[in-house]
Structures are given as structure tokens and as C-alpha cells.
Amino acid sequence: MRNRILWALAFCMFAAPPFATAELQFNGFASIVNGIDLEDDGNPVEGYNSDTVNNLQDSKVALQWTADLDKGMRFVGQIMAKGSGDDGYLLKYDWAYFDFNIGDSGKLKVGKVRTPLYKYSDYLDVGFAYHWITPPQIMYSGSFNNADGAGYQFNFETGALEQSVNIVIGRYQSNDIERVTPFDLRNFITLNWSATMGDHEFNAVYAQADVYFDSAGVTAAAAGAGAAGIPAADVIVAGDLGQFVGMGYKGTFGDMAVITEYKIVTVQDSIIAEEETGGYVGATYNMGDYTYHITYEFGSTKAQTYSQAGGAFQPTADSVGGEGDASAIIIGARKDIGVSSAFKAEITSQTNDQATLTSAGAKVERTALILKVALETMF
Amino acid sequence: MKYLISSFVLASSLILPQLALAEVEVVVHPSNSAALDKDAIKRIFLGKTRAFPGGGEAVPIALKEGSAENQEFTKSVLSKTPKQLKAYWAKMVFTGKGTPPRQMDGTAKILELIAANPNLIGFIPAGSASGGVKVVGKF
């Protein structure tokens, strides 16, 4: 008993000071989104169909806490519940890391950190911070936004140009919530540069990783390739180099702004598309509490091709995604309510002929007209 | 016409003092010799740097959101509307890049804290500075 009391006292002596000095701050955000596909053809696009009850996949509620520790060190955790059509809300840790101040404007993060692939990647889930309900989905199609590893971000000025560099090194592994098949990005490096000069913002990104992806479709395609005399290594996705290049610009001209982004993704020596490109061009117009916006986005996927002396082997498109084009027009409006909430409505007309084949192998063009409304807040 | 002039004088007497009251002064500890122009103050209050020009940790503190001085400072120094500032901090907070300046209940608290800490920088209603702080800008 005495030992227990001593242990308890010793624990309190060591444990209490950090708890007493750490300063906790809570922030959070919420987006309640619902939508309907007005041209429902039985194939959900972006997860939307004509049933409005289960269309909660863009809804989210998050709580972030920051513990200010000593010597410029903090611990930041964010837990988020995301809407899921079948399961209500699914809860997961979005990120959790220690960060350390380095120099006047540098910050080192260690833990589960955000990968800055796109202009809006860093605050992708904080709908309140931008005008769309969700950023253009053809461009922002990657399902991985985080990596387990380390990130270093620093700011500096060159004349009138304010610049920021963000480097993230780590690994991304999908989990059951995000994907049913294992998706693994090892040696994942992202280098993001952004700059602001007055009302003009620029950003550029390069990322690469060793890609591992395994599914029944890939296995079947590898077997088919083997029968055609093609090395399985050229089909399976096991340590193949994946590369991402992205760039963007936003210019503000009084009440108007124009925004554009473009990306190129490749994965070498594998069945994954030889090249995937995507981008968008959009404009916003502010009028008091209202923001009106229009965006045109486009994407194209070029399938991997295999040829040999005896003929050509073409993997089936539904194994990992096939060749095709997609485009969409998004028109919407945002109404600010006070300074920390907003109501949004937008309509997206999308055309997509990727990865959809008839039983005879012919392409099917899939269209959707998605109407979404959202109520968003941050606190 | 007479009524019009009277109304104008009355309106002016009600509005102008409020506008004058909204002017703000940026204050630091008297020992702080950093060259602080509007741009340097803006960078500190937007979390783009954690240091004063020339060195030394810089920790900004602010008057309560919604106060006339906070609104004036947001407009004149940060060149943002309250909504733009809220969206800016949403990005900064939820990307872990920074947190907004801590908000204080009143001018007296800001003067007391800055007089005791050379790392702090804050803003107060114009003309309310005490001997314990140094005014580095009026906006």
C-alpha cells in the first residue's frame, strides 16, 4: 500500500507540471451537406444518386485541440467524423502531430501530417474557408491527404513576394474506411512552394512515391499479361515510381477573383494509367454577404498500353480505372451568415466516360446533374 | 434647408466622435527598438513571422473581436474585412500554421501586459497609452 502511495506521489510530481503548464485551445468546424443527382441513371457520381437521405458523404464535423507546450513546441490533434451513406458518421483521427518552432517563421511537424498536393489541400475539409461546397472533384480526386512522417514549412520574403515552402516526407497507407484494397505510398515526398504578391497567389507542387496497390483486378490483369508474354512486373503495382506535378494561380481584382489549377500524375511500369491530367478554371464575384461562382473543370486519363510481337494486350478498364475524359461545370452561391457561418448551394453538371464499360466492352458516357446545399461553420 | 443643416450638424456630432474613437495606436514595451512599419506589424499580427524586425520574439495580443478598435485595426493595418480575417485564421488554425492573437478584455489589460513583457505587441484606442508602453504607429 505504501509503495502504491509513493508511486502515485511520484507520478503526480512528474505528471502534474506538464498538465499544469500546457495550455489547451479548442477549435472546430462543421459542414452539413446534402445533395441529389437530378439525372440519376443508377450509377452514383461523387456518391450522389436520387436518394437524398443517404447522401451525407460530404458532411463532416471536426474538433481540433492544440496544447501549447514549452520551448515553442505544441501538440495538435484533429478528430473528424465524416458522413458515410451507409454508416452514418465515421470517426477517425485526421491528424495528430507535434510541431516545433524553428527560427522566426519555420515549423517542423512530426506525426500524421497533411500532404500539400493542391492549393486547397491544407484545409480541404474546412469548407467555410472557400466558396465551393467541395473543391472540384476531378482535380481533387486523390483519396490521400495525409502521411505519417514529418513536414517542415517556412516563410520568407523576396522583395514584394511572400514565399512559403512546405516539405513533407512520409508514408501513406490506406485503411479500411478509405479503401477496401491496400494502397500504399512509400518514400512519399511532397515539395510545395507558394507565393503571394499583392492580390496574386501562385503555387507549384512536385511529389513522388513508391506506389503499391493490390486488387483482384490487378492480379487478374497480371495473369492475362503473363499469358500474353508480358512481364508481370510491368503490370503489377509494387514499388513503381509515381509522380505528381501541380500548379495553380489565384488573382483577386476588386470584388472578382479568378482561380485555376492543373495537375499531371503518372505511375511508371504498372497497369495504373500512363498519365492522368486534370484542372479547372473558375471565377468568383463578391456582392456583400453573397459570393457567386462558376468553375469549369476537366480531366483526362490515358490508359497504359502494352504491345508485343504477337499482338497487343489491353487490360480491362474496370480493373483499376480506364481511359477517358471527364468534365464538369459548377455554378453556385454562398451567403455568409455573420462572420463564422455560411450557407451554400451549387449545381454540378458532370460528364464522364472513364472506367465504365458495357459487357461488350463499349464505353458508356455517364452524366450527372448534382444539386447540393450546405451549412458550414467554424468555431 | 435650415433643418437639413441642423440634421447634418447633429449627425456629424454623433458620428464623428465615434470615428475618431476608432483610431488605434500600436504599442510595444519601451525597451523595444524594432523598426515597426505597417507591413512589419501586419506580418506579426497575421502570424507570418514570430520575430520583430531585427530580432526578438514577437507575441501579438488584440482587443476583443467586434470592438470598434479591432475592426479599425483589421481594416487599416491588416487590410482585411472581419469575414476575410476569419477565413484567413480558419486556414491557419486548421493547417497548424498558426493561431490568432490572443484577445484581451480591455485596454487596461493590454497596457499592463505590454508594460511587463518586451515580447508583446498590441493595439489600443488612440490616446490611451500609458507611460509603461511605447507607441510605434497610429492608424
Chai-1 contact restraints between the chains, C-beta under 6 A:
chainA,res_idxA,chainB,res_idxB,connection_type,confidence,min_distance_angstrom,max_distance_angstrom,comment,restraint_id
A,N27,B,V93,contact,1.0,0.0,6.0,A-B,restraint_1
A,V76,B,G96,contact,1.0,0.0,6.0,A-B,restraint_2
A,D104,B,T49,contact,1.0,0.0,6.0,A-B,restraint_3
A,D104,B,R50,contact,1.0,0.0,6.0,A-B,restraint_4
A,D104,B,A51,contact,1.0,0.0,6.0,A-B,restraint_5
A,S105,B,T49,contact,1.0,0.0,6.0,A-B,restraint_6
A,D122,B,T95,contact,1.0,0.0,6.0,A-B,restraint_7
A,Y123,B,K91,contact,1.0,0.0,6.0,A-B,restraint_8
A,Y123,B,F94,contact,1.0,0.0,6.0,A-B,restraint_9
A,Y123,B,T95,contact,1.0,0.0,6.0,A-B,restraint_10
A,V126,B,A90,contact,1.0,0.0,6.0,A-B,restraint_11
A,V126,B,F94,contact,1.0,0.0,6.0,A-B,restraint_12
A,F128,B,A90,contact,1.0,0.0,6.0,A-B,restraint_13
A,A129,B,A87,contact,1.0,0.0,6.0,A-B,restraint_14
A,A129,B,A90,contact,1.0,0.0,6.0,A-B,restraint_15
A,A129,B,K91,contact,1.0,0.0,6.0,A-B,restraint_16
A,N155,B,K48,contact,1.0,0.0,6.0,A-B,restraint_17
A,D336,B,K83,contact,1.0,0.0,6.0,A-B,restraint_18
A,V339,B,P82,contact,1.0,0.0,6.0,A-B,restraint_19
A,V339,B,K83,contact,1.0,0.0,6.0,A-B,restraint_20
A,V339,B,K86,contact,1.0,0.0,6.0,A-B,restraint_21
A,S340,B,K86,contact,1.0,0.0,6.0,A-B,restraint_22
A,M378,B,A90,contact,1.0,0.0,6.0,A-B,restraint_23
